[in-house]
Amino acid sequence: MEGILVIGGGIGGLTLALCLHRNGIPCRVVEAVAEVKPLGVGVNILPHAAAELARLGLQEALLRHGVQTDEVNFFNRFGQLIHREPLGRAAGHDHPQMSIHRADLHAVLLAAVRERLGEGAVLFGHRLMRAEQDEDGVTLHFTPGAGGATPGPLRGTAAIGADGIHSVLRRQFYPQEGDPRYTGTTMWRGVSRWPPILTGASMTRAGWLKTGKMVIYPIRRDLDAEGRQPINWVFEVEAGNHRLRRDWNRPGDIEDVIPHVRDWVFDWLDLPAMLRASEVVLEFPMVDQDPLPRWSFGRLSLLGDAAHPMVPRGSNGAGQSILDARCLADKLVRHADDPESALKAYEAERLPATTQVMLANRKALPDAILGEVFTRTGDRPFARIEDVMTREEMLAITGGDKRVAGYDPETLKARA
């Protein structure tokens, strides 16, 4: 018996393994890919998720790789400042808001799992075929590997599907679930080496979905010999190819983006030039799935993107999976002799919370500030932002986003 079996060695699965180990619960992670490769672009970790990673003793290692983001700025597509406010520790949080390359985050988590749980704690090349359960435990069966050999079945007390947006376990639970829900927008992502923008630790949001919206933030603090740092950028615009398959690593073409931002040349950034310096460009349809009625079936449950694949806005995807992991590990301690009750308690707490985030992400929070200014100005430059929208209105929008995501000061104080 392998203890808890974690299906998927991504951010959510590895965080769960570390949380279980901290709580004294044996586990093993099974990952479909045979070899780890540095994939993806940037990811933003909000203070509530950063707090959980700090509890795992990972904060210093992550900050050595990433950036402690200190402010967010909102601009219109004419380069005019709409709103600015502090983030993370600069905003009074006990823990930072961190921006980091996804590959660096994954590498830190994987190294910690191997160090604390042992080299054999993660089994690569184990692609789930089906999960079975009985009154005593679960059995995982796997598909043949690249060499034709089929990994033997694994037995555990319970199994958690942290196997992402193409979750095999979710499909087993809901074989008739329909196609992803397309929002009407498409997203391009990339990383460019560029001189520091604004403070060098700023998150910048500009434009609006009708004509194109850009989110920009650095993902490594250290500068290269030419004084540049890796800048993560995300461009989103209404209309696009909704027939694209969901694939976080699908290559994109920068020439699909440039026509939308050709005139975005400001005194603080030449955006077209920065985009043309991109080392990687990825394309993704902005899709999600409707919230599920339940995640847990006996000794089997879901976590992270497998449970709540959401529109990738507001820095919530990775963060919510980290919160899932903490909650699930704690429930398994409190219901040590009854894993089915533990999974039900986990679902009762996390399903409503993530459903709220999923539905809010469809409304483009916190970027609703940009949408309001776009509408009120008729997509024209303004003379004074105070004549368009008050600071109180803007803080109400960003404060609402923090409450929904669960990192407003009141919620964090209650959790602590």
ZATOR-451384 format. One record per residue (C-alpha): residue in one letter; x, y, z. Coordinates in steps of 0.25 Angstrom, whole numbers, always signed. Layout:
% ZATOR-451384
+------+-------+-------+-------+
! rest !     u !     v !     w !
+------+-------+-------+-------+
!    A !     X !     Y !     Z !
...
+------+-------+-------+-------+
//
This chain:
% ZATOR-451384
+------+-------+-------+-------+
! rest !     u !     v !     w !
+------+-------+-------+-------+
!    M !    +0 !    +0 !    +0 !
!    E !    +6 !   +13 !    -5 !
!    G !    -2 !   +23 !    +4 !
!    I !    -8 !   +34 !    -3 !
!    L !    -6 !   +33 !   -18 !
!    V !    -5 !   +47 !   -25 !
!    I !    -8 !   +46 !   -40 !
!    G !    +0 !   +58 !   -47 !
!    G !   +14 !   +64 !   -44 !
!    G !   +11 !   +78 !   -47 !
!    I !   +10 !   +90 !   -37 !
!    G !    -3 !   +85 !   -30 !
!    G !    +2 !   +70 !   -29 !
!    L !   +16 !   +73 !   -24 !
!    T !   +10 !   +84 !   -14 !
!    L !    +0 !   +73 !    -9 !
!    A !   +12 !   +63 !    -7 !
!    L !   +19 !   +73 !    +1 !
!    C !    +7 !   +77 !   +10 !
!    L !    +4 !   +62 !   +12 !
!    H !   +19 !   +59 !   +16 !
!    R !   +18 !   +71 !   +26 !
!    N !    +6 !   +65 !   +32 !
!    G !   +12 !   +51 !   +33 !
!    I !    +4 !   +45 !   +22 !
!    P !   +11 !   +35 !   +13 !
!    C !    +9 !   +38 !    -2 !
!    R !   +14 !   +35 !   -16 !
!    V !   +13 !   +44 !   -28 !
!    V !   +11 !   +38 !   -42 !
!    E !   +14 !   +46 !   -54 !
!    A !   +10 !   +43 !   -69 !
!    V !   +23 !   +49 !   -75 !
!    A !   +35 !   +41 !   -76 !
!    E !   +45 !   +53 !   -74 !
!    V !   +44 !   +67 !   -68 !
!    K !   +46 !   +78 !   -78 !
!    P !   +46 !   +93 !   -75 !
!    L !   +33 !   +97 !   -81 !
!    G !   +24 !  +109 !   -80 !
!    V !   +25 !  +124 !   -77 !
!    G !   +23 !  +132 !   -65 !
!    V !   +13 !  +130 !   -53 !
!    N !    +9 !  +140 !   -42 !
!    I !    +7 !  +135 !   -28 !
!    L !    -2 !  +143 !   -19 !
!    P !    +1 !  +145 !    -4 !
!    H !    -9 !  +135 !    +1 !
!    A !    -2 !  +124 !    -8 !
!    A !   +12 !  +130 !    -4 !
!    A !    +8 !  +128 !   +10 !
!    E !    +6 !  +113 !    +8 !
!    L !   +19 !  +111 !    +1 !
!    A !   +26 !  +119 !   +12 !
!    R !   +20 !  +109 !   +22 !
!    L !   +26 !   +98 !   +14 !
!    G !   +40 !  +105 !   +15 !
!    L !   +41 !  +109 !    +0 !
!    Q !   +40 !  +124 !    +1 !
!    E !   +55 !  +127 !    +1 !
!    A !   +57 !  +118 !   -11 !
!    L !   +46 !  +123 !   -19 !
!    L !   +50 !  +138 !   -17 !
!    R !   +65 !  +134 !   -21 !
!    H !   +59 !  +130 !   -35 !
!    G !   +47 !  +140 !   -36 !
!    V !   +43 !  +155 !   -33 !
!    Q !   +36 !  +160 !   -21 !
!    T !   +25 !  +168 !   -28 !
!    D !   +23 !  +182 !   -22 !
!    E !   +12 !  +189 !   -30 !
!    V !    +1 !  +188 !   -40 !
!    N !    -1 !  +199 !   -51 !
!    F !   -13 !  +201 !   -60 !
!    F !   -11 !  +208 !   -73 !
!    N !   -21 !  +211 !   -85 !
!    R !   -16 !  +207 !   -99 !
!    F !   -10 !  +221 !  -100 !
!    G !    +0 !  +219 !   -89 !
!    Q !    -8 !  +228 !   -79 !
!    L !    -7 !  +224 !   -64 !
!    I !   -21 !  +220 !   -59 !
!    H !   -18 !  +214 !   -45 !
!    R !    -6 !  +209 !   -37 !
!    E !    -6 !  +202 !   -24 !
!    P !    +4 !  +194 !   -16 !
!    L !    +4 !  +179 !   -16 !
!    G !    +9 !  +168 !    -6 !
!    R !   +18 !  +172 !    +5 !
!    A !   +18 !  +187 !    +0 !
!    A !    +3 !  +186 !    +2 !
!    G !    +4 !  +181 !   +17 !
!    H !    +3 !  +166 !   +14 !
!    D !   +12 !  +157 !   +23 !
!    H !   +16 !  +149 !   +10 !
!    P !   +21 !  +154 !    -3 !
!    Q !   +14 !  +154 !   -17 !
!    M !   +24 !  +146 !   -25 !
!    S !   +26 !  +146 !   -40 !
!    I !   +34 !  +134 !   -45 !
!    H !   +36 !  +125 !   -58 !
!    R !   +27 !  +113 !   -57 !
!    A !   +39 !  +104 !   -59 !
!    D !   +47 !  +110 !   -47 !
!    L !   +35 !  +108 !   -38 !
!    H !   +33 !   +94 !   -43 !
!    A !   +48 !   +91 !   -41 !
!    V !   +48 !   +97 !   -27 !
!    L !   +36 !   +88 !   -23 !
!    L !   +41 !   +75 !   -30 !
!    A !   +55 !   +77 !   -23 !
!    A !   +48 !   +78 !    -9 !
!    V !   +39 !   +66 !   -12 !
!    R !   +52 !   +58 !   -15 !
!    E !   +60 !   +63 !    -4 !
!    R !   +49 !   +61 !    +7 !
!    L !   +41 !   +49 !    +1 !
!    G !   +53 !   +42 !    -6 !
!    E !   +57 !   +40 !   -20 !
!    G !   +46 !   +30 !   -23 !
!    A !   +35 !   +38 !   -18 !
!    V !   +31 !   +43 !   -32 !
!    L !   +29 !   +32 !   -43 !
!    F !   +31 !   +37 !   -57 !
!    G !   +25 !   +31 !   -69 !
!    H !   +12 !   +26 !   -62 !
!    R !    +0 !   +31 !   -70 !
!    L !   -13 !   +27 !   -63 !
!    M !   -22 !   +18 !   -71 !
!    R !   -33 !   +16 !   -60 !
!    A !   -35 !   +17 !   -45 !
!    E !   -42 !    +6 !   -37 !
!    Q !   -46 !    +6 !   -23 !
!    D !   -52 !    -4 !   -12 !
!    E !   -55 !    -3 !    +2 !
!    D !   -40 !    -4 !    +6 !
!    G !   -33 !    +5 !    -4 !
!    V !   -31 !    +9 !   -18 !
!    T !   -23 !    +3 !   -30 !
!    L !   -17 !   +11 !   -42 !
!    H !   -15 !    +5 !   -55 !
!    F !    -6 !   +11 !   -66 !
!    T !    -5 !   +11 !   -81 !
!    P !    +8 !    +5 !   -88 !
!    G !   +20 !   +14 !   -88 !
!    A !   +28 !   +19 !   -99 !
!    G !   +36 !    +6 !   -99 !
!    G !   +24 !    -3 !  -100 !
!    A !   +25 !    -8 !   -85 !
!    T !   +13 !    -5 !   -76 !
!    P !   +16 !    +0 !   -62 !
!    G !   +10 !    -9 !   -52 !
!    P !    -3 !    -5 !   -44 !
!    L !    -1 !    +3 !   -31 !
!    R !    -9 !    +1 !   -19 !
!    G !   -12 !   +13 !    -9 !
!    T !   -22 !   +17 !    +2 !
!    A !   -27 !   +28 !    -7 !
!    A !   -24 !   +35 !   -20 !
!    I !   -24 !   +50 !   -24 !
!    G !   -25 !   +54 !   -39 !
!    A !   -16 !   +66 !   -40 !
!    D !   -14 !   +63 !   -55 !
!    G !   -18 !   +76 !   -61 !
!    I !   -27 !   +81 !   -71 !
!    H !   -27 !   +68 !   -79 !
!    S !   -30 !   +60 !   -66 !
!    V !   -32 !   +45 !   -68 !
!    L !   -39 !   +44 !   -54 !
!    R !   -48 !   +55 !   -57 !
!    R !   -52 !   +49 !   -70 !
!    Q !   -55 !   +36 !   -63 !
!    F !   -64 !   +43 !   -53 !
!    Y !   -71 !   +51 !   -64 !
!    P !   -70 !   +43 !   -78 !
!    Q !   -81 !   +51 !   -84 !
!    E !   -76 !   +65 !   -80 !
!    G !   -76 !   +75 !   -92 !
!    D !   -65 !   +83 !   -99 !
!    P !   -59 !   +94 !   -92 !
!    R !   -66 !  +107 !   -91 !
!    Y !   -60 !  +118 !  -100 !
!    T !   -60 !  +132 !   -95 !
!    G !   -59 !  +139 !  -108 !
!    T !   -44 !  +143 !  -106 !
!    T !   -31 !  +137 !  -109 !
!    M !   -18 !  +139 !  -101 !
!    W !    -3 !  +139 !  -106 !
!    R !    +8 !  +138 !   -96 !
!    G !   +23 !  +140 !   -97 !
!    V !   +36 !  +144 !   -90 !
!    S !   +45 !  +155 !   -95 !
!    R !   +58 !  +160 !   -89 !
!    W !   +57 !  +175 !   -87 !
!    P !   +62 !  +186 !   -79 !
!    P !   +54 !  +187 !   -65 !
!    I !   +40 !  +194 !   -67 !
!    L !   +36 !  +204 !   -57 !
!    T !   +41 !  +199 !   -43 !
!    G !   +47 !  +186 !   -49 !
!    A !   +37 !  +179 !   -40 !
!    S !   +24 !  +185 !   -46 !
!    M !   +12 !  +177 !   -51 !
!    T !    +6 !  +185 !   -62 !
!    R !    -8 !  +184 !   -68 !
!    A !   -12 !  +192 !   -81 !
!    G !   -23 !  +193 !   -91 !
!    W !   -36 !  +186 !   -92 !
!    L !   -41 !  +173 !   -98 !
!    K !   -49 !  +180 !  -109 !
!    T !   -36 !  +185 !  -115 !
!    G !   -26 !  +176 !  -108 !
!    K !   -21 !  +175 !   -93 !
!    M !    -7 !  +173 !   -88 !
!    V !    -2 !  +168 !   -75 !
!    I !   +13 !  +170 !   -73 !
!    Y !   +22 !  +166 !   -61 !
!    P !   +37 !  +162 !   -59 !
!    I !   +40 !  +148 !   -55 !
!    R !   +54 !  +148 !   -50 !
!    R !   +61 !  +160 !   -42 !
!    D !   +75 !  +158 !   -47 !
!    L !   +79 !  +165 !   -59 !
!    D !   +88 !  +160 !   -70 !
!    A !  +101 !  +167 !   -75 !
!    E !   +93 !  +176 !   -84 !
!    G !   +84 !  +181 !   -72 !
!    R !   +72 !  +173 !   -76 !
!    Q !   +62 !  +163 !   -69 !
!    P !   +52 !  +153 !   -74 !
!    I !   +39 !  +160 !   -75 !
!    N !   +26 !  +151 !   -76 !
!    W !   +15 !  +157 !   -85 !
!    V !    +1 !  +152 !   -87 !
!    F !    -8 !  +158 !   -98 !
!    E !   -23 !  +155 !   -99 !
!    V !   -33 !  +160 !  -110 !
!    E !   -47 !  +158 !  -113 !
!    A !   -49 !  +148 !  -125 !
!    G !   -39 !  +138 !  -129 !
!    N !   -38 !  +123 !  -132 !
!    H !   -47 !  +116 !  -122 !
!    R !   -44 !  +103 !  -129 !
!    L !   -30 !  +102 !  -123 !
!    R !   -28 !   +91 !  -114 !
!    R !   -25 !   +94 !   -99 !
!    D !   -10 !   +92 !   -99 !
!    W !    -2 !  +101 !   -90 !
!    N !   +10 !   +99 !   -99 !
!    R !    +5 !  +101 !  -113 !
!    P !   +14 !  +111 !  -121 !
!    G !    +8 !  +124 !  -125 !
!    D !   +12 !  +134 !  -135 !
!    I !   +16 !  +148 !  -131 !
!    E !   +11 !  +154 !  -144 !
!    D !    -3 !  +151 !  -139 !
!    V !    -1 !  +160 !  -128 !
!    I !    +7 !  +172 !  -134 !
!    P !    -5 !  +178 !  -142 !
!    H !   -13 !  +180 !  -129 !
!    V !    -2 !  +188 !  -122 !
!    R !    +6 !  +194 !  -134 !
!    D !    +4 !  +208 !  -128 !
!    W !    +7 !  +205 !  -113 !
!    V !   +20 !  +212 !  -112 !
!    F !   +20 !  +220 !   -99 !
!    D !   +31 !  +228 !   -91 !
!    W !   +31 !  +216 !   -82 !
!    L !   +31 !  +205 !   -92 !
!    D !   +32 !  +202 !  -107 !
!    L !   +23 !  +190 !  -106 !
!    P !   +24 !  +185 !  -121 !
!    A !   +39 !  +185 !  -120 !
!    M !   +38 !  +177 !  -107 !
!    L !   +29 !  +167 !  -113 !
!    R !   +38 !  +165 !  -125 !
!    A !   +49 !  +161 !  -115 !
!    S !   +41 !  +150 !  -110 !
!    E !   +49 !  +137 !  -107 !
!    V !   +36 !  +128 !  -107 !
!    V !   +22 !  +131 !  -112 !
!    L !   +10 !  +122 !  -108 !
!    E !    -5 !  +123 !  -112 !
!    F !   -17 !  +118 !  -103 !
!    P !   -32 !  +119 !  -105 !
!    M !   -38 !  +126 !   -93 !
!    V !   -47 !  +114 !   -89 !
!    D !   -52 !  +108 !   -76 !
!    Q !   -62 !   +97 !   -71 !
!    D !   -74 !  +100 !   -64 !
!    P !   -73 !   +97 !   -49 !
!    L !   -75 !   +82 !   -45 !
!    P !   -85 !   +78 !   -35 !
!    R !   -75 !   +69 !   -28 !
!    W !   -61 !   +65 !   -28 !
!    S !   -60 !   +53 !   -19 !
!    F !   -65 !   +39 !   -21 !
!    G !   -62 !   +30 !   -10 !
!    R !   -46 !   +30 !    -8 !
!    L !   -44 !   +37 !   -21 !
!    S !   -44 !   +53 !   -23 !
!    L !   -39 !   +64 !   -32 !
!    L !   -30 !   +76 !   -29 !
!    G !   -25 !   +88 !   -37 !
!    D !   -28 !   +89 !   -52 !
!    A !   -34 !   +75 !   -52 !
!    A !   -44 !   +80 !   -42 !
!    H !   -46 !   +95 !   -46 !
!    P !   -40 !   +98 !   -60 !
!    M !   -42 !  +113 !   -60 !
!    V !   -40 !  +125 !   -70 !
!    P !   -25 !  +128 !   -67 !
!    R !   -27 !  +142 !   -62 !
!    G !   -24 !  +149 !   -48 !
!    S !   -13 !  +140 !   -45 !
!    N !   -22 !  +129 !   -39 !
!    G !   -19 !  +116 !   -46 !
!    A !    -6 !  +112 !   -39 !
!    G !   -10 !  +119 !   -26 !
!    Q !   -24 !  +112 !   -24 !
!    S !   -17 !   +98 !   -26 !
!    I !    -7 !  +102 !   -15 !
!    L !   -19 !  +105 !    -6 !
!    D !   -26 !   +92 !   -10 !
!    A !   -13 !   +84 !    -6 !
!    R !   -12 !   +91 !    +8 !
!    C !   -27 !   +88 !   +11 !
!    L !   -27 !   +74 !    +6 !
!    A !   -15 !   +70 !   +14 !
!    D !   -21 !   +76 !   +26 !
!    K !   -34 !   +69 !   +24 !
!    L !   -27 !   +56 !   +23 !
!    V !   -20 !   +58 !   +37 !
!    R !   -34 !   +62 !   +43 !
!    H !   -40 !   +49 !   +37 !
!    A !   -28 !   +40 !   +38 !
!    D !   -36 !   +27 !   +39 !
!    D !   -47 !   +31 !   +29 !
!    P !   -41 !   +36 !   +15 !
!    E !   -55 !   +37 !    +9 !
!    S !   -60 !   +47 !   +20 !
!    A !   -47 !   +55 !   +18 !
!    L !   -49 !   +56 !    +3 !
!    K !   -64 !   +60 !    +5 !
!    A !   -59 !   +71 !   +15 !
!    Y !   -48 !   +76 !    +6 !
!    E !   -59 !   +77 !    -5 !
!    A !   -69 !   +84 !    +4 !
!    E !   -58 !   +95 !    +7 !
!    R !   -51 !   +97 !    -7 !
!    L !   -62 !   +94 !   -17 !
!    P !   -70 !  +106 !   -13 !
!    A !   -58 !  +115 !   -12 !
!    T !   -52 !  +111 !   -26 !
!    T !   -66 !  +112 !   -32 !
!    Q !   -66 !  +127 !   -28 !
!    V !   -53 !  +129 !   -34 !
!    M !   -56 !  +122 !   -47 !
!    L !   -69 !  +131 !   -49 !
!    A !   -61 !  +144 !   -45 !
!    N !   -50 !  +141 !   -55 !
!    R !   -61 !  +141 !   -66 !
!    K !   -63 !  +155 !   -63 !
!    A !   -48 !  +159 !   -65 !
!    L !   -46 !  +164 !   -50 !
!    P !   -38 !  +172 !   -46 !
!    D !   -36 !  +177 !   -60 !
!    A !   -50 !  +182 !   -60 !
!    I !   -44 !  +196 !   -56 !
!    L !   -39 !  +196 !   -71 !
!    G !   -52 !  +192 !   -76 !
!    E !   -59 !  +203 !   -68 !
!    V !   -49 !  +214 !   -73 !
!    F !   -51 !  +208 !   -88 !
!    T !   -66 !  +210 !   -87 !
!    R !   -66 !  +223 !   -80 !
!    T !   -56 !  +230 !   -89 !
!    G !   -61 !  +223 !  -102 !
!    D !   -47 !  +218 !  -104 !
!    R !   -41 !  +232 !  -105 !
!    P !   -30 !  +238 !   -97 !
!    F !   -34 !  +246 !   -84 !
!    A !   -30 !  +259 !   -79 !
!    R !   -31 !  +255 !   -64 !
!    I !   -34 !  +241 !   -59 !
!    E !   -41 !  +247 !   -47 !
!    D !   -52 !  +252 !   -57 !
!    V !   -54 !  +238 !   -62 !
!    M !   -53 !  +229 !   -50 !
!    T !   -51 !  +232 !   -35 !
!    R !   -40 !  +225 !   -28 !
!    E !   -50 !  +219 !   -18 !
!    E !   -57 !  +212 !   -30 !
!    M !   -44 !  +206 !   -34 !
!    L !   -41 !  +201 !   -20 !
!    A !   -54 !  +195 !   -19 !
!    I !   -52 !  +187 !   -32 !
!    T !   -38 !  +182 !   -27 !
!    G !   -43 !  +180 !   -13 !
!    G !   -54 !  +171 !   -18 !
!    D !   -44 !  +163 !   -27 !
!    K !   -36 !  +160 !   -14 !
!    R !   -48 !  +156 !    -6 !
!    V !   -52 !  +146 !   -17 !
!    A !   -39 !  +140 !   -18 !
!    G !   -37 !  +140 !    -3 !
!    Y !   -25 !  +148 !    -1 !
!    D !   -32 !  +161 !    +5 !
!    P !   -26 !  +165 !   +19 !
!    E !   -39 !  +160 !   +26 !
!    T !   -38 !  +146 !   +20 !
!    L !   -23 !  +144 !   +22 !
!    K !   -25 !  +149 !   +37 !
!    A !   -36 !  +139 !   +39 !
!    R !   -28 !  +128 !   +32 !
!    A !   -15 !  +131 !   +41 !
+------+-------+-------+-------+
//
